[in-house]
């Protein structure tokens, strides 16, 4: 099952990068259907990571513009 988890994780990371809107919709649906997966520290950590990724994307865009 670990290989399956790894594959799903890689697919989700690619989706987050390539199509962030679809990723957000998918994660919102997952949260609605399985809220227990998003409770506690893991969910809070993911929020911090998401904010960090947003800042990195903004920084990358600034570099690309220059």
DSSP file (Angstrom, degrees, kcal/mol; ACC not computed):
  #  RESIDUE AA STRUCTURE BP1 BP2  ACC     N-H-->O    O-->H-N    N-H-->O    O-->H-N    TCO  KAPPA ALPHA  PHI   PSI    X-CA   Y-CA   Z-CA
    1    1 A X     >        0   0    0      0, 0.0     4,-2.5     0, 0.0     5,-0.2   0.000 360.0 360.0 360.0 -24.7    0.0    0.0    0.0
    2    2 A X  H  >  +     0   0    0      1,-0.2     4,-2.7     2,-0.2     5,-0.2   0.888 360.0  52.5 -62.5 -39.6    3.0    2.3    0.5
    3    3 A X  H  > S+     0   0    0      2,-0.2     4,-2.4     1,-0.2    -1,-0.2   0.893 109.6  49.6 -63.0 -38.6    3.7    2.4   -3.2
    4    4 A X  H  > S+     0   0    0      2,-0.2     4,-2.7     1,-0.2     5,-0.2   0.923 110.8  49.4 -65.2 -44.1    0.1    3.4   -3.8
    5    5 A X  H  X S+     0   0    0     -4,-2.5     4,-2.5     1,-0.2    -2,-0.2   0.915 111.5  49.4 -60.5 -43.4    0.3    6.1   -1.2
    6    6 A X  H  X S+     0   0    0     -4,-2.7     4,-2.3     2,-0.2    -1,-0.2   0.910 111.7  48.8 -61.9 -42.9    3.5    7.4   -2.7
    7    7 A X  H  X S+     0   0    0     -4,-2.4     4,-2.3     2,-0.2    -2,-0.2   0.916 112.2  47.6 -64.5 -43.9    2.0    7.4   -6.2
    8    8 A X  H  X S+     0   0    0     -4,-2.7     4,-2.6     1,-0.2    -1,-0.2   0.914 111.1  52.0 -63.9 -42.2   -1.1    9.3   -5.1
    9    9 A X  H  X S+     0   0    0     -4,-2.5     4,-2.2    -5,-0.2    -2,-0.2   0.909 110.1  48.1 -60.0 -43.2    1.1   11.8   -3.2
   10   10 A X  H  X S+     0   0    0     -4,-2.3     4,-2.3     2,-0.2    -1,-0.2   0.900 111.1  50.7 -65.1 -40.7    3.1   12.5   -6.3
   11   11 A X  H  X S+     0   0    0     -4,-2.3     4,-2.6     1,-0.2    -2,-0.2   0.918 110.9  48.9 -63.1 -43.3    0.0   12.9   -8.4
   12   12 A X  H  X S+     0   0    0     -4,-2.6     4,-2.6     2,-0.2    -2,-0.2   0.892 110.2  50.9 -65.2 -39.2   -1.4   15.4   -5.9
   13   13 A X  H  X S+     0   0    0     -4,-2.2     4,-1.8     2,-0.2    -1,-0.2   0.907 112.0  47.2 -64.1 -40.9    1.8   17.4   -5.8
   14   14 A X  H  X S+     0   0    0     -4,-2.3     4,-3.2     2,-0.2     5,-0.3   0.911 112.4  49.6 -65.5 -41.8    1.9   17.5   -9.6
   15   15 A X  H  X S+     0   0    0     -4,-2.6     4,-2.9     1,-0.2     8,-0.4   0.904 108.7  52.9 -63.5 -41.2   -1.8   18.6   -9.7
   16   16 A X  H  < S+     0   0    0     -4,-2.6    -1,-0.2     1,-0.2    -2,-0.2   0.892 116.4  39.9 -60.7 -39.4   -1.2   21.3   -7.1
   17   17 A X  H  < S+     0   0    0     -4,-1.8     3,-0.4    -5,-0.2    -2,-0.2   0.925 124.5  35.5 -74.7 -46.5    1.6   22.6   -9.2
   18   18 A X  H  < S+     0   0    0     -4,-3.2    -3,-0.2     1,-0.2    -2,-0.2   0.806 135.2  15.4 -82.8 -31.9    0.0   22.3  -12.7
   19   19 A X     X  +     0   0    0     -4,-2.9     4,-2.2    -5,-0.3     3,-0.3  -0.554  63.8 171.0-145.0  72.8   -3.6   23.0  -11.8
   20   20 A X  H  > S+     0   0    0     -3,-0.4     4,-2.4     1,-0.2     5,-0.2   0.799  78.3  57.2 -60.5 -30.2   -4.0   24.7   -8.4
   21   21 A X  H  > S+     0   0    0      2,-0.2     4,-2.1     1,-0.2    -1,-0.2   0.939 109.7  43.7 -66.2 -45.4   -7.7   25.5   -8.9
   22   22 A X  H  > S+     0   0    0     -3,-0.3     4,-2.6     1,-0.2    -2,-0.2   0.894 112.5  54.2 -64.9 -39.4   -8.6   21.8   -9.5
   23   23 A X  H  X S+     0   0    0     -4,-2.2     4,-2.7    -8,-0.4     5,-0.2   0.927 108.2  48.9 -59.8 -45.2   -6.3   20.8   -6.6
   24   24 A X  H  X S+     0   0    0     -4,-2.4     4,-2.4     1,-0.2    -1,-0.2   0.906 111.8  48.9 -62.6 -41.2   -8.2   23.2   -4.3
   25   25 A X  H  X S+     0   0    0     -4,-2.1     4,-2.3     2,-0.2    -1,-0.2   0.915 112.4  48.5 -63.5 -42.7  -11.5   21.9   -5.4
   26   26 A X  H  X S+     0   0    0     -4,-2.6     4,-2.5     1,-0.2    -2,-0.2   0.916 113.2  46.5 -63.4 -44.3  -10.4   18.3   -4.9
   27   27 A X  H  X S+     0   0    0     -4,-2.7     4,-2.4     2,-0.2    -1,-0.2   0.873 111.0  52.7 -68.0 -36.4   -9.0   19.0   -1.4
   28   28 A X  H  X S+     0   0    0     -4,-2.4     4,-2.2    -5,-0.2    -2,-0.2   0.922 111.3  46.7 -63.8 -43.0  -12.2   20.9   -0.4
   29   29 A X  H  X S+     0   0    0     -4,-2.3     4,-2.4     2,-0.2     5,-0.2   0.915 111.6  51.0 -65.0 -42.5  -14.3   17.9   -1.5
   30   30 A X  H  X S+     0   0    0     -4,-2.5     4,-2.3     1,-0.2    -1,-0.2   0.899 110.6  49.7 -60.9 -40.0  -12.0   15.5    0.4
   31   31 A X  H  < S+     0   0    0     -4,-2.4    -1,-0.2     1,-0.2    -2,-0.2   0.887 111.3  48.6 -66.7 -38.8  -12.3   17.7    3.5
   32   32 A X  H  < S+     0   0    0     -4,-2.2     3,-0.4     1,-0.2    -2,-0.2   0.892 118.0  39.8 -67.5 -38.6  -16.1   17.8    3.2
   33   33 A X  H  < S+     0   0    0     -4,-2.4    -2,-0.2     1,-0.2    -1,-0.2   0.768 132.6  23.0 -82.8 -26.4  -16.3   14.0    2.8
   34   34 A X    ><  +     0   0    0     -4,-2.3     3,-1.9    -5,-0.2     4,-0.4  -0.493  65.2 162.9-138.5  65.6  -13.6   13.1    5.3
   35   35 A X  G >  S+     0   0    0     -3,-0.4     3,-1.6     1,-0.3     4,-0.2   0.771  71.0  70.1 -60.9 -25.2  -13.2   15.9    7.8
   36   36 A X  G >  S+     0   0    0      1,-0.3     3,-0.8     2,-0.2    -1,-0.3   0.768  91.1  60.9 -64.3 -23.0  -11.4   13.6   10.2
   37   37 A X  G <  S+     0   0    0     -3,-1.9    -1,-0.3     1,-0.2    -2,-0.2   0.676 106.8  46.0 -74.1 -16.3   -8.4   13.6    7.9
   38   38 A X  G <  S+     0   0    0     -3,-1.6    -1,-0.2    -4,-0.4     2,-0.2   0.210  88.1 110.9-113.4  13.5   -8.0   17.3    8.2
   39   39 A X    <   -     0   0    0     -3,-0.8     3,-0.5    -4,-0.2     4,-0.4  -0.568  68.1  -2.8 -88.8 152.2   -8.3   17.7   11.9
   40   40 A X  S  > S-     0   0    0     -2,-0.2     4,-1.7     1,-0.2     3,-0.4  -0.276 115.0 -13.8  79.1-154.2   -5.6   18.7   14.3
   41   41 A X  H  > S+     0   0    0      1,-0.2     4,-3.1     2,-0.2     5,-0.2   0.819 125.9  59.4 -61.2 -39.1   -1.9   19.4   13.7
   42   42 A X  H  > S+     0   0    0     -3,-0.5     4,-2.4     1,-0.2    -1,-0.2   0.919 107.2  47.2 -61.3 -43.2   -1.6   18.0   10.2
   43   43 A X  H  > S+     0   0    0     -4,-0.4     4,-1.8    -3,-0.4    -1,-0.2   0.914 113.4  48.3 -64.5 -42.0   -4.3   20.3    8.8
   44   44 A X  H  X S+     0   0    0     -4,-1.7     4,-1.8     1,-0.2    -2,-0.2   0.906 111.3  50.4 -64.8 -41.2   -2.6   23.3   10.5
   45   45 A X  H  X S+     0   0    0     -4,-3.1     4,-2.5     1,-0.2    -1,-0.2   0.897 107.8  53.7 -62.9 -39.9    0.8   22.3    9.2
   46   46 A X  H  X S+     0   0    0     -4,-2.4     4,-2.8    -5,-0.2    -1,-0.2   0.866 105.2  54.2 -63.8 -35.2   -0.7   22.0    5.7
   47   47 A X  H  X S+     0   0    0     -4,-1.8     4,-2.2     2,-0.2    -1,-0.2   0.912 109.4  47.8 -63.1 -42.0   -2.0   25.5    5.9
   48   48 A X  H  X S+     0   0    0     -4,-1.8     4,-2.3     2,-0.2    -2,-0.2   0.917 113.3  47.6 -64.8 -43.4    1.5   26.7    6.8
   49   49 A X  H  X S+     0   0    0     -4,-2.5     4,-2.8     2,-0.2    -2,-0.2   0.904 110.4  52.1 -64.5 -41.6    3.0   24.8    3.9
   50   50 A X  H  X S+     0   0    0     -4,-2.8     4,-2.0     2,-0.2    -1,-0.2   0.904 110.3  48.2 -61.9 -41.9    0.3   26.1    1.5
   51   51 A X  H  X S+     0   0    0     -4,-2.2     4,-2.2     2,-0.2    -1,-0.2   0.907 111.5  50.4 -65.1 -42.0    1.1   29.7    2.5
   52   52 A X  H  X S+     0   0    0     -4,-2.3     4,-2.4     1,-0.2    -2,-0.2   0.931 110.0  50.0 -60.7 -46.1    4.9   29.0    2.1
   53   53 A X  H  X S+     0   0    0     -4,-2.8     4,-2.4     1,-0.2    -1,-0.2   0.869 108.6  53.3 -61.5 -37.0    4.2   27.6   -1.4
   54   54 A X  H  X S+     0   0    0     -4,-2.0     4,-2.3     2,-0.2    -1,-0.2   0.917 109.5  48.0 -64.1 -42.9    2.1   30.6   -2.3
   55   55 A X  H  X S+     0   0    0     -4,-2.2     4,-2.4     2,-0.2    -2,-0.2   0.886 110.7  51.1 -65.6 -38.7    5.0   32.9   -1.3
   56   56 A X  H  X S+     0   0    0     -4,-2.4     4,-2.7     2,-0.2    -2,-0.2   0.917 109.7  50.5 -63.6 -42.9    7.5   30.9   -3.3
   57   57 A X  H  X S+     0   0    0     -4,-2.4     4,-2.2     2,-0.2    -2,-0.2   0.913 110.5  49.0 -61.2 -42.9    5.2   31.1   -6.3
   58   58 A X  H  X S+     0   0    0     -4,-2.3     4,-2.1     2,-0.2    -1,-0.2   0.913 111.8  49.1 -62.6 -42.5    4.9   34.9   -5.9
   59   59 A X  H  X S+     0   0    0     -4,-2.4     4,-2.2     1,-0.2    -2,-0.2   0.916 110.4  50.9 -62.7 -43.6    8.7   35.1   -5.6
   60   60 A X  H  X S+     0   0    0     -4,-2.7     4,-2.5     1,-0.2    -1,-0.2   0.887 108.6  51.8 -61.7 -39.2    9.2   33.0   -8.7
   61   61 A X  H  X S+     0   0    0     -4,-2.2     4,-2.1     2,-0.2    -1,-0.2   0.903 108.3  51.4 -64.5 -40.7    6.8   35.2  -10.7
   62   62 A X  H  X S+     0   0    0     -4,-2.1     4,-1.2     1,-0.2    -2,-0.2   0.909 110.8  48.4 -62.3 -41.6    8.7   38.3   -9.7
   63   63 A X  H  < S+     0   0    0     -4,-2.2     3,-0.4     1,-0.2    -2,-0.2   0.914 110.8  50.8 -64.6 -42.5   11.9   36.7  -10.9
   64   64 A X  H  < S+     0   0    0     -4,-2.5    -1,-0.2     1,-0.2    -2,-0.2   0.852 107.1  54.6 -63.5 -34.6   10.3   35.7  -14.2
   65   65 A X  H  <        0   0    0     -4,-2.1    -1,-0.2     1,-0.3    -2,-0.2   0.795 360.0 360.0 -70.3 -27.9    9.1   39.2  -14.7
   66   66 A X     <        0   0    0     -4,-1.2    -1,-0.3    -3,-0.4    -2,-0.2   0.433 360.0 360.0 -88.7 360.0   12.5   40.7  -14.3
